[in-house]
């Protein structure tokens, strides 16, 4: 990673277990070493299925190093929760972005890019390009 602060990454899923597992997978596939900060914000605060604005805010604060926070989500209310937090304009670190990318592939691509010292725009592009990964 370059001498600049890394972009932080938050993974939001309706399931805490899924979010934590994707974080673990992304870290493993990103090759180890000095990785950018990444955190899970999955499920509800009581461990149920759903999304929690409070968990998203905590995860974003945890990974914020001043270079922005890329937020990747799974579906539905996760998208709405992050959009509502962004619209409120306070609570999330500056330059927090909802990234339109598949959760798993996008998380790996974003973490690799951020860990290599890429800025927010490049991290966002890397994650979004994961939609182009063909499986056939």
SVG drawing of the C-alpha trace seen along z (x, -y; Angstrom):
<svg xmlns="http://www.w3.org/2000/svg" viewBox="-36 -16 40 38">
<polyline fill="none" stroke="black" stroke-width="0.4" points="0.0,0.0 1.2,-3.5 2.0,-6.0 -1.5,-7.5 -4.3,-6.5 -6.3,-3.6 -9.9,-3.6 -12.0,-1.7 -14.5,0.9 -17.8,1.9 -19.8,5.0 -23.5,4.9 -25.6,8.0 -28.9,9.1 -26.9,11.8 -24.2,11.1 -22.6,14.5 -22.6,13.8 -21.1,10.3 -18.3,11.7 -17.6,14.6 -17.3,12.3 -14.8,10.2 -12.8,13.3 -12.9,14.5 -11.9,11.1 -9.0,10.9 -7.8,14.4 -8.1,13.8 -6.5,10.3 -3.2,12.0 -2.5,11.0 0.1,8.4 -0.8,4.9 -4.5,4.9 -6.9,1.9 -9.4,1.9 -12.6,3.9 -15.5,4.5 -18.8,6.4 -22.1,4.8 -24.5,7.7 -27.8,8.5 -29.5,6.7 -28.1,5.6 -29.8,8.6 -28.3,11.1 -31.3,11.5 -31.7,11.1 -32.1,7.6 -30.0,4.4 -29.0,2.0 -28.1,-1.6 -26.2,-1.6 -24.1,1.4 -23.3,-0.4 -22.3,-3.6 -20.1,-1.6 -18.4,0.3 -17.8,-2.8 -16.2,-4.6 -14.0,-1.5 -12.6,-1.5 -12.3,-5.2 -8.7,-6.4 -9.7,-9.7 -9.6,-8.4 -13.3,-7.6 -15.4,-4.5 -16.7,-2.2 -19.9,-0.5 -21.0,2.7 -24.4,4.2 -26.3,7.4 -29.9,6.3 -33.2,4.6 -33.2,2.9 -29.4,2.9 -29.4,0.5 -32.2,-1.6 -30.5,-1.8 -27.2,-3.0 -29.0,-5.5 -30.9,-6.9 -27.7,-7.3 -26.1,-9.1 -29.1,-11.3 -29.0,-12.3 -25.5,-13.7 -24.2,-13.1 -22.9,-10.0 -21.0,-8.5 -17.4,-9.6 -16.7,-12.1 -16.6,-10.5 -18.6,-7.5 -20.0,-5.9 -22.6,-3.2 -20.8,-1.1 -23.0,0.6 -21.2,4.0 -21.8,7.6 -21.1,8.2 -18.6,11.1 -16.7,10.4 -16.9,6.6 -15.5,7.0 -12.5,8.9 -11.8,6.4 -12.3,3.4 -10.1,4.8 -7.3,5.6 -7.5,2.1 -7.6,0.3 -4.8,2.4 -2.7,1.5 -3.2,-2.2 -5.9,-3.0 -8.0,-6.1 -11.8,-6.0 -12.6,-6.4 -10.4,-3.5 -11.7,-1.3 -15.2,-2.0 -14.4,-1.2 -12.6,2.1 -15.7,3.2 -18.1,2.2 -16.1,4.1 -16.8,7.3 -20.2,7.3 -18.2,8.2 -16.7,11.4 -18.3,14.1 -18.8,17.6 -19.4,19.5"/>
</svg>
